[in-house]
């Protein structure tokens, strides 16, 4: 959950998720829709799908016992080098170095390396410096150092425990992030007899495949004031969202071929909704 998502955005989801799926067996036996519904709002839904598949592999091929080494963990769906090393060292104290963005920055500054050109050297340095006797604490300390002291901008060098051996002692040049692309989006709130009309994104979509959302309109209805206005960011796009109360028969859908279905209001929370749909429905109560 913490991949590409801040801690504050994860805490509530993590608590609910682990109550609903208290073991790898419970997660493996759940339907994908149940998993996505509990994940809704965190974004990057491929993470949830891959975690679900990984749980099924652990149960089917490992007897429900989670692999304990980075090498074995790499065989699971959705787990790459960073996650494998983090789990193996922190959960099972395997002497393997964790290299995330924070660790990269610390090592690049200490050794005065260019991450964009010397990534292999940075990863090698992480392994050389690792305290193999206390891999869990060492890795967590390195990540924490980068997250709280060796900041991307305005590093707190005078508070840094490795400042005496650091060659940089200050900021590296950082590549400026590309600005978010603005885009308008229009959605319909269509209600009937305690039900709301939702549409399902097709499985082939690059973003949020198979998730449910309010039906998207091709354009803002002429002469109608929106029920709600809000901002919503997804990857590189900053959406300016407006929601309109419309009649099903008069609406011009953006994706006319997508499946639309009437859903009872009490059942909506159990669906794998997009984060935006959940945000809008809660805002409109």
C-alpha positions in Angstrom: 0.0 0.0 0.0 2.9 2.3 0.7 4.3 2.0 -2.9 3.7 5.5 -4.4 1.3 6.4 -1.6 1.9 8.5 1.5 1.6 7.0 5.0 -1.3 9.3 5.9 -3.3 8.0 3.0 -2.6 4.4 3.8 -3.3 4.1 7.6 -7.1 3.9 7.5 -7.1 1.5 4.5 -4.5 -0.7 6.1 -6.6 -1.1 9.3 -9.8 -2.0 7.3 -8.0 -4.2 4.9 -6.3 -6.4 7.6 -9.6 -6.8 9.5 -11.3 -8.0 6.3 -8.3 -10.2 5.2 -6.5 -11.2 8.5 -4.4 -13.9 6.8 -2.8 -14.8 3.5 -5.4 -17.6 3.3 -8.3 -15.1 3.7 -6.9 -12.9 1.0 -6.3 -15.8 -1.4 -9.9 -17.1 -1.0 -11.5 -13.6 -1.6 -12.8 -12.6 -4.9 -10.9 -9.9 -6.9 -14.0 -7.6 -6.6 -13.9 -7.9 -2.8 -10.2 -7.0 -2.8 -10.6 -4.1 -5.1 -13.5 -2.8 -3.1 -11.4 -2.7 0.1 -8.6 -1.1 -1.9 -10.8 1.6 -3.4 -9.4 5.1 -2.9 -5.7 4.1 -2.8 -5.3 4.1 -6.6 -2.7 2.1 -8.7 -5.1 -0.8 -8.6 -2.6 -3.2 -10.2 -1.0 -3.4 -6.8 -4.1 -4.9 -5.3 -4.6 -7.4 -8.2 -0.9 -8.5 -7.9 -1.1 -8.8 -4.2 -4.2 -11.0 -4.5 -2.4 -13.2 -7.0 0.6 -13.4 -4.8 -1.5 -14.6 -1.9 -3.0 -17.3 -4.1 0.5 -18.4 -5.1 1.6 -18.5 -1.5 -1.4 -20.7 -0.6 -1.2 -23.0 -3.6 2.5 -23.4 -4.0 4.0 -22.7 -0.5 1.3 -24.3 1.7 0.2 -20.9 3.0 3.7 -20.2 4.4 5.2 -16.9 3.3 8.6 -17.1 1.6 11.4 -15.8 3.8 14.2 -14.9 1.4 14.5 -12.1 -1.2 15.2 -14.7 -3.9 12.0 -16.6 -3.2 9.9 -13.4 -2.8 11.0 -12.3 -6.2 9.1 -15.2 -7.7 5.7 -13.9 -6.4 3.5 -11.7 -8.6 4.0 -8.0 -8.2 7.2 -8.2 -6.0 10.3 -6.5 -7.3 13.8 -6.1 -5.9 12.9 -3.3 -3.4 9.9 -5.1 -1.9 11.6 -8.4 -1.8 14.6 -7.0 0.1 12.5 -5.0 2.5 10.3 -7.9 3.5 13.2 -10.4 3.7 15.4 -8.1 5.8 12.7 -6.5 8.0 10.4 -9.4 8.6 13.0 -12.2 8.5 16.4 -10.4 9.1 18.0 -11.7 5.9 21.2 -9.7 5.3 20.2 -8.1 2.1 20.3 -4.3 1.4 17.1 -2.3 0.7 17.4 0.5 -1.8 14.4 2.8 -2.2 14.5 6.5 -3.3 15.4 7.7 0.2 18.4 5.3 0.5 19.5 6.1 -3.0 19.6 9.8 -2.1 21.6 9.2 1.1 24.2 7.1 -0.6 24.5 9.3 -3.6 25.2 12.3 -1.4 27.5 10.5 0.9 29.6 9.2 -2.0 29.0 12.2 -4.3 27.4 10.0 -7.1 24.9 10.9 -9.8 21.9 8.6 -9.3 20.9 8.9 -13.0 24.4 7.7 -14.1 25.6 5.6 -11.2 22.6 3.7 -10.1 24.4 0.4 -10.2 27.2 1.8 -8.0 24.7 3.2 -5.6 23.1 -0.2 -5.2 26.5 -1.9 -4.8 27.4 0.6 -2.1 24.2 -0.2 -0.2 25.3 -3.9 0.0 28.9 -3.0 1.0 27.7 -0.8 3.9 25.0 -3.1 5.1 25.4 -4.3 8.7 24.7 -8.0 8.1 24.2 -8.7 11.8 21.3 -6.2 12.1 19.9 -6.0 8.6 16.4 -5.1 9.7 17.4 -2.2 11.9 20.1 -1.0 9.4 17.7 -0.9 6.4 15.0 0.8 8.4 17.5 3.4 9.7 18.8 4.2 6.2 15.2 4.7 4.9 14.3 6.8 7.9 17.5 8.9 7.5 16.5 9.7 3.9 12.9 10.4 4.8 13.5 12.7 7.8 17.0 14.2 7.6 18.5 13.8 4.1 15.6 15.4 2.4 15.4 16.1 -1.3 15.3 19.8 -0.7 16.7 21.5 2.4 18.5 18.5 4.0 19.1 18.8 7.7 22.9 18.3 7.4 23.7 19.6 10.9 21.5 16.9 12.4 22.8 14.1 10.2 24.8 11.3 11.9 26.8 10.6 8.7 27.6 14.2 8.0 31.3 13.9 8.9 31.9 11.3 6.1 29.5 12.9 3.6 31.1 14.4 0.5 28.2 16.5 -0.6 26.8 18.0 2.6 23.9 19.7 0.9 21.5 19.4 -1.9 22.1 17.6 -5.2 20.6 19.1 -8.3 17.1 17.6 -8.6 15.2 17.2 -11.8 12.1 19.3 -11.7 8.8 17.4 -11.7 6.7 17.9 -14.8 3.6 19.9 -14.0 0.3 18.0 -13.8 -1.7 18.1 -17.0 -5.1 19.9 -16.4 -8.3 18.3 -17.7 -12.0 18.8 -17.3 -14.2 15.8 -16.6 -18.0 15.6 -16.3 -20.0 12.9 -14.5 -23.7 12.1 -14.1 -25.5 11.3 -10.9 -28.6 9.4 -12.0 -30.9 8.1 -9.2 -34.1 6.0 -9.3 -36.0 4.3 -6.4 -33.1 4.2 -4.0 -30.7 3.1 -6.7 -27.8 4.9 -8.5 -26.6 4.3 -12.1 -23.0 3.3 -12.3 -20.7 2.2 -15.2 -17.9 -0.3 -15.2 -14.6 0.6 -16.9 -13.6 -2.1 -19.4 -10.9 -4.6 -18.5 -8.6 -3.3 -21.3 -8.4 0.2 -19.8 -4.8 1.3 -18.8 -6.2 2.9 -15.7 -8.6 1.3 -13.1 -9.7 -1.5 -15.4 -12.9 -3.2 -14.2 -13.6 -0.5 -11.6 -17.0 1.1 -11.2 -17.6 4.8 -11.4 -20.3 7.4 -12.0 -21.1 7.5 -15.7 -18.9 9.9 -17.5 -20.5 12.5 -19.7 -19.2 13.6 -23.1 -19.6 17.3 -22.2 -21.2 19.5 -19.5 -25.0 19.6 -20.0 -26.0 23.0 -21.3 -28.0 25.1 -18.8 -27.4 22.8 -15.8 -25.6 23.9 -12.7 -23.3 21.2 -11.3 -24.3 19.4 -8.0 -20.7 19.3 -7.0 -17.2 20.5 -8.1 -14.0 19.1 -6.9 -10.3 18.5 -7.9 -8.9 15.0 -8.3 -5.4 14.0 -9.4 -4.5 10.7 -11.0 -0.8 10.0 -12.0 0.1 13.0 -14.2 -3.4 14.5 -14.7 -5.1 17.0 -12.5 -8.9 16.7 -13.1 -11.4 19.5 -12.6 -14.5 17.4 -11.9 -18.1 18.5 -12.2 -21.1 16.3 -11.3 -24.6 16.9 -12.8 -28.0 15.4 -11.9 -29.3 14.2 -15.3 -31.9 11.9 -16.7 -30.6 8.6 -18.1 -32.5 9.1 -21.4 -31.1 12.5 -22.1 -27.5 11.9 -21.2 -24.7 11.8 -23.7 -22.3 9.3 -22.4 -18.6 9.6 -23.1 -18.1 5.8 -23.4 -21.5 4.8 -24.8 -20.5 1.1 -25.1 -19.5 0.6 -21.4 -21.7 -1.5 -19.2 -24.1 0.5 -17.0 -26.1 -0.9 -14.1 -28.5 0.3 -11.4 -27.1 -0.4 -8.0 -29.0 -0.2 -4.7 -27.4 2.6 -2.6 -26.8 0.2 0.3 -24.7 -2.0 -2.0 -22.6 0.7 -3.5 -19.9 0.7 -0.7 -19.2 -3.0 -1.4 -18.3 -2.4 -5.0 -14.8 -1.8 -6.3 -15.4 1.9 -6.9 -12.8 4.3 -8.3 -11.4 6.6 -5.7 -13.1 9.5 -7.5 -16.5 7.8 -7.5 -16.2 7.0 -3.8 -15.1 10.6 -3.1 -18.1 12.1 -5.0 -20.7 9.8 -3.6 -19.6 10.4 0.0 -19.5 14.2 -0.6 -23.1 14.1 -2.0 -24.1 11.7 0.9 
